[in-house]
């Protein structure tokens, strides 16, 4: 089992799993929207088991006056 932070090239491997909770997004829309979010610090982590993506999480690390530094998980699918 491997946990990786997806590069822009690897994002496409995450679509099938993420589509389970974002059924309204086509693969092209998904790739476009993720690319836009990456520009603002969004990241996608994924888990590979037996050469297959089995888990995907979209997240960002931010800092706020009220919370300090924190991790915000946007999407999480297993």
Chimera marker file (.cmm) of the C-alpha trace (Angstrom):
<marker_set name="trace">
<marker id="1" x="0.000" y="0.000" z="0.000" r="1" g="1" b="0" radius="0.5"/>
<marker id="2" x="1.293" y="3.463" z="-0.920" r="1" g="1" b="0" radius="0.5"/>
<marker id="3" x="0.050" y="6.932" z="0.011" r="1" g="1" b="0" radius="0.5"/>
<marker id="4" x="0.926" y="9.659" z="-2.489" r="1" g="1" b="0" radius="0.5"/>
<marker id="5" x="0.246" y="13.334" z="-3.095" r="1" g="1" b="0" radius="0.5"/>
<marker id="6" x="-1.008" y="13.495" z="-6.669" r="1" g="1" b="0" radius="0.5"/>
<marker id="7" x="0.917" y="15.460" z="-9.247" r="1" g="1" b="0" radius="0.5"/>
<marker id="8" x="-1.125" y="17.237" z="-11.906" r="1" g="1" b="0" radius="0.5"/>
<marker id="9" x="-0.496" y="14.224" z="-14.168" r="1" g="1" b="0" radius="0.5"/>
<marker id="10" x="-1.699" y="11.759" z="-11.507" r="1" g="1" b="0" radius="0.5"/>
<marker id="11" x="-4.989" y="13.537" z="-10.732" r="1" g="1" b="0" radius="0.5"/>
<marker id="12" x="-6.667" y="11.612" z="-13.558" r="1" g="1" b="0" radius="0.5"/>
<marker id="13" x="-6.104" y="8.344" z="-11.656" r="1" g="1" b="0" radius="0.5"/>
<marker id="14" x="-8.277" y="9.675" z="-8.827" r="1" g="1" b="0" radius="0.5"/>
<marker id="15" x="-11.366" y="10.462" z="-10.905" r="1" g="1" b="0" radius="0.5"/>
<marker id="16" x="-13.031" y="7.038" z="-10.705" r="1" g="1" b="0" radius="0.5"/>
<marker id="17" x="-12.986" y="7.048" z="-6.896" r="1" g="1" b="0" radius="0.5"/>
<marker id="18" x="-13.835" y="10.746" z="-6.476" r="1" g="1" b="0" radius="0.5"/>
<marker id="19" x="-16.734" y="10.378" z="-8.913" r="1" g="1" b="0" radius="0.5"/>
<marker id="20" x="-18.528" y="8.310" z="-6.263" r="1" g="1" b="0" radius="0.5"/>
<marker id="21" x="-19.257" y="11.507" z="-4.308" r="1" g="1" b="0" radius="0.5"/>
<marker id="22" x="-19.072" y="14.017" z="-7.173" r="1" g="1" b="0" radius="0.5"/>
<marker id="23" x="-21.370" y="12.272" z="-9.651" r="1" g="1" b="0" radius="0.5"/>
<marker id="24" x="-22.281" y="15.551" z="-11.341" r="1" g="1" b="0" radius="0.5"/>
<marker id="25" x="-18.721" y="16.105" z="-12.636" r="1" g="1" b="0" radius="0.5"/>
<marker id="26" x="-17.501" y="14.697" z="-15.909" r="1" g="1" b="0" radius="0.5"/>
<marker id="27" x="-13.856" y="13.663" z="-15.972" r="1" g="1" b="0" radius="0.5"/>
<marker id="28" x="-12.931" y="16.796" z="-17.946" r="1" g="1" b="0" radius="0.5"/>
<marker id="29" x="-14.756" y="19.053" z="-15.476" r="1" g="1" b="0" radius="0.5"/>
<marker id="30" x="-13.133" y="17.268" z="-12.556" r="1" g="1" b="0" radius="0.5"/>
<marker id="31" x="-9.640" y="17.675" z="-14.004" r="1" g="1" b="0" radius="0.5"/>
<marker id="32" x="-10.248" y="21.336" z="-14.821" r="1" g="1" b="0" radius="0.5"/>
<marker id="33" x="-11.674" y="22.199" z="-11.392" r="1" g="1" b="0" radius="0.5"/>
<marker id="34" x="-8.914" y="20.375" z="-9.528" r="1" g="1" b="0" radius="0.5"/>
<marker id="35" x="-6.276" y="22.178" z="-11.620" r="1" g="1" b="0" radius="0.5"/>
<marker id="36" x="-7.871" y="25.508" z="-10.668" r="1" g="1" b="0" radius="0.5"/>
<marker id="37" x="-7.963" y="24.587" z="-6.978" r="1" g="1" b="0" radius="0.5"/>
<marker id="38" x="-4.316" y="23.448" z="-7.022" r="1" g="1" b="0" radius="0.5"/>
<marker id="39" x="-3.375" y="27.027" z="-7.926" r="1" g="1" b="0" radius="0.5"/>
<marker id="40" x="-4.801" y="28.034" z="-4.525" r="1" g="1" b="0" radius="0.5"/>
<marker id="41" x="-3.032" y="25.362" z="-2.471" r="1" g="1" b="0" radius="0.5"/>
<marker id="42" x="-5.453" y="22.436" z="-2.811" r="1" g="1" b="0" radius="0.5"/>
<marker id="43" x="-3.846" y="18.984" z="-2.854" r="1" g="1" b="0" radius="0.5"/>
<marker id="44" x="-5.065" y="15.479" z="-3.539" r="1" g="1" b="0" radius="0.5"/>
<marker id="45" x="-3.733" y="12.478" z="-1.633" r="1" g="1" b="0" radius="0.5"/>
<marker id="46" x="-4.478" y="8.969" z="-2.789" r="1" g="1" b="0" radius="0.5"/>
<marker id="47" x="-3.831" y="5.402" z="-1.692" r="1" g="1" b="0" radius="0.5"/>
<marker id="48" x="-2.717" y="2.684" z="-4.094" r="1" g="1" b="0" radius="0.5"/>
<marker id="49" x="-3.202" y="-0.973" z="-3.226" r="1" g="1" b="0" radius="0.5"/>
<marker id="50" x="-2.466" y="-3.743" z="-5.748" r="1" g="1" b="0" radius="0.5"/>
<marker id="51" x="-1.887" y="-1.104" z="-8.458" r="1" g="1" b="0" radius="0.5"/>
<marker id="52" x="-5.365" y="0.350" z="-7.936" r="1" g="1" b="0" radius="0.5"/>
<marker id="53" x="-6.454" y="3.642" z="-6.370" r="1" g="1" b="0" radius="0.5"/>
<marker id="54" x="-8.636" y="2.743" z="-3.380" r="1" g="1" b="0" radius="0.5"/>
<marker id="55" x="-8.875" y="6.036" z="-1.487" r="1" g="1" b="0" radius="0.5"/>
<marker id="56" x="-8.769" y="9.726" z="-2.405" r="1" g="1" b="0" radius="0.5"/>
<marker id="57" x="-8.757" y="12.822" z="-0.202" r="1" g="1" b="0" radius="0.5"/>
<marker id="58" x="-8.744" y="16.441" z="-1.306" r="1" g="1" b="0" radius="0.5"/>
<marker id="59" x="-7.366" y="18.889" z="1.235" r="1" g="1" b="0" radius="0.5"/>
<marker id="60" x="-5.704" y="22.208" z="1.903" r="1" g="1" b="0" radius="0.5"/>
<marker id="61" x="-3.534" y="23.529" z="4.679" r="1" g="1" b="0" radius="0.5"/>
<marker id="62" x="-4.411" y="27.036" z="5.720" r="1" g="1" b="0" radius="0.5"/>
<marker id="63" x="-3.891" y="29.562" z="8.464" r="1" g="1" b="0" radius="0.5"/>
<marker id="64" x="-6.630" y="31.670" z="10.021" r="1" g="1" b="0" radius="0.5"/>
<marker id="65" x="-6.669" y="34.124" z="12.890" r="1" g="1" b="0" radius="0.5"/>
<marker id="66" x="-9.416" y="32.131" z="14.607" r="1" g="1" b="0" radius="0.5"/>
<marker id="67" x="-7.980" y="28.620" z="14.157" r="1" g="1" b="0" radius="0.5"/>
<marker id="68" x="-4.298" y="29.094" z="13.467" r="1" g="1" b="0" radius="0.5"/>
<marker id="69" x="-2.737" y="26.597" z="11.076" r="1" g="1" b="0" radius="0.5"/>
<marker id="70" x="-5.151" y="23.814" z="10.176" r="1" g="1" b="0" radius="0.5"/>
<marker id="71" x="-5.899" y="21.044" z="7.702" r="1" g="1" b="0" radius="0.5"/>
<marker id="72" x="-9.217" y="21.248" z="5.868" r="1" g="1" b="0" radius="0.5"/>
<marker id="73" x="-10.425" y="18.057" z="4.205" r="1" g="1" b="0" radius="0.5"/>
<marker id="74" x="-12.752" y="18.845" z="1.324" r="1" g="1" b="0" radius="0.5"/>
<marker id="75" x="-13.383" y="15.375" z="-0.057" r="1" g="1" b="0" radius="0.5"/>
<marker id="76" x="-12.652" y="11.921" z="1.317" r="1" g="1" b="0" radius="0.5"/>
<marker id="77" x="-13.616" y="8.712" z="-0.464" r="1" g="1" b="0" radius="0.5"/>
<marker id="78" x="-12.654" y="5.101" z="0.258" r="1" g="1" b="0" radius="0.5"/>
<link id1="1" id2="2" r="1" g="1" b="0" radius="0.2"/>
<link id1="2" id2="3" r="1" g="1" b="0" radius="0.2"/>
<link id1="3" id2="4" r="1" g="1" b="0" radius="0.2"/>
<link id1="4" id2="5" r="1" g="1" b="0" radius="0.2"/>
<link id1="5" id2="6" r="1" g="1" b="0" radius="0.2"/>
<link id1="6" id2="7" r="1" g="1" b="0" radius="0.2"/>
<link id1="7" id2="8" r="1" g="1" b="0" radius="0.2"/>
<link id1="8" id2="9" r="1" g="1" b="0" radius="0.2"/>
<link id1="9" id2="10" r="1" g="1" b="0" radius="0.2"/>
<link id1="10" id2="11" r="1" g="1" b="0" radius="0.2"/>
<link id1="11" id2="12" r="1" g="1" b="0" radius="0.2"/>
<link id1="12" id2="13" r="1" g="1" b="0" radius="0.2"/>
<link id1="13" id2="14" r="1" g="1" b="0" radius="0.2"/>
<link id1="14" id2="15" r="1" g="1" b="0" radius="0.2"/>
<link id1="15" id2="16" r="1" g="1" b="0" radius="0.2"/>
<link id1="16" id2="17" r="1" g="1" b="0" radius="0.2"/>
<link id1="17" id2="18" r="1" g="1" b="0" radius="0.2"/>
<link id1="18" id2="19" r="1" g="1" b="0" radius="0.2"/>
<link id1="19" id2="20" r="1" g="1" b="0" radius="0.2"/>
<link id1="20" id2="21" r="1" g="1" b="0" radius="0.2"/>
<link id1="21" id2="22" r="1" g="1" b="0" radius="0.2"/>
<link id1="22" id2="23" r="1" g="1" b="0" radius="0.2"/>
<link id1="23" id2="24" r="1" g="1" b="0" radius="0.2"/>
<link id1="24" id2="25" r="1" g="1" b="0" radius="0.2"/>
<link id1="25" id2="26" r="1" g="1" b="0" radius="0.2"/>
<link id1="26" id2="27" r="1" g="1" b="0" radius="0.2"/>
<link id1="27" id2="28" r="1" g="1" b="0" radius="0.2"/>
<link id1="28" id2="29" r="1" g="1" b="0" radius="0.2"/>
<link id1="29" id2="30" r="1" g="1" b="0" radius="0.2"/>
<link id1="30" id2="31" r="1" g="1" b="0" radius="0.2"/>
<link id1="31" id2="32" r="1" g="1" b="0" radius="0.2"/>
<link id1="32" id2="33" r="1" g="1" b="0" radius="0.2"/>
<link id1="33" id2="34" r="1" g="1" b="0" radius="0.2"/>
<link id1="34" id2="35" r="1" g="1" b="0" radius="0.2"/>
<link id1="35" id2="36" r="1" g="1" b="0" radius="0.2"/>
<link id1="36" id2="37" r="1" g="1" b="0" radius="0.2"/>
<link id1="37" id2="38" r="1" g="1" b="0" radius="0.2"/>
<link id1="38" id2="39" r="1" g="1" b="0" radius="0.2"/>
<link id1="39" id2="40" r="1" g="1" b="0" radius="0.2"/>
<link id1="40" id2="41" r="1" g="1" b="0" radius="0.2"/>
<link id1="41" id2="42" r="1" g="1" b="0" radius="0.2"/>
<link id1="42" id2="43" r="1" g="1" b="0" radius="0.2"/>
<link id1="43" id2="44" r="1" g="1" b="0" radius="0.2"/>
<link id1="44" id2="45" r="1" g="1" b="0" radius="0.2"/>
<link id1="45" id2="46" r="1" g="1" b="0" radius="0.2"/>
<link id1="46" id2="47" r="1" g="1" b="0" radius="0.2"/>
<link id1="47" id2="48" r="1" g="1" b="0" radius="0.2"/>
<link id1="48" id2="49" r="1" g="1" b="0" radius="0.2"/>
<link id1="49" id2="50" r="1" g="1" b="0" radius="0.2"/>
<link id1="50" id2="51" r="1" g="1" b="0" radius="0.2"/>
<link id1="51" id2="52" r="1" g="1" b="0" radius="0.2"/>
<link id1="52" id2="53" r="1" g="1" b="0" radius="0.2"/>
<link id1="53" id2="54" r="1" g="1" b="0" radius="0.2"/>
<link id1="54" id2="55" r="1" g="1" b="0" radius="0.2"/>
<link id1="55" id2="56" r="1" g="1" b="0" radius="0.2"/>
<link id1="56" id2="57" r="1" g="1" b="0" radius="0.2"/>
<link id1="57" id2="58" r="1" g="1" b="0" radius="0.2"/>
<link id1="58" id2="59" r="1" g="1" b="0" radius="0.2"/>
<link id1="59" id2="60" r="1" g="1" b="0" radius="0.2"/>
<link id1="60" id2="61" r="1" g="1" b="0" radius="0.2"/>
<link id1="61" id2="62" r="1" g="1" b="0" radius="0.2"/>
<link id1="62" id2="63" r="1" g="1" b="0" radius="0.2"/>
<link id1="63" id2="64" r="1" g="1" b="0" radius="0.2"/>
<link id1="64" id2="65" r="1" g="1" b="0" radius="0.2"/>
<link id1="65" id2="66" r="1" g="1" b="0" radius="0.2"/>
<link id1="66" id2="67" r="1" g="1" b="0" radius="0.2"/>
<link id1="67" id2="68" r="1" g="1" b="0" radius="0.2"/>
<link id1="68" id2="69" r="1" g="1" b="0" radius="0.2"/>
<link id1="69" id2="70" r="1" g="1" b="0" radius="0.2"/>
<link id1="70" id2="71" r="1" g="1" b="0" radius="0.2"/>
<link id1="71" id2="72" r="1" g="1" b="0" radius="0.2"/>
<link id1="72" id2="73" r="1" g="1" b="0" radius="0.2"/>
<link id1="73" id2="74" r="1" g="1" b="0" radius="0.2"/>
<link id1="74" id2="75" r="1" g="1" b="0" radius="0.2"/>
<link id1="75" id2="76" r="1" g="1" b="0" radius="0.2"/>
<link id1="76" id2="77" r="1" g="1" b="0" radius="0.2"/>
<link id1="77" id2="78" r="1" g="1" b="0" radius="0.2"/>
</marker_set>
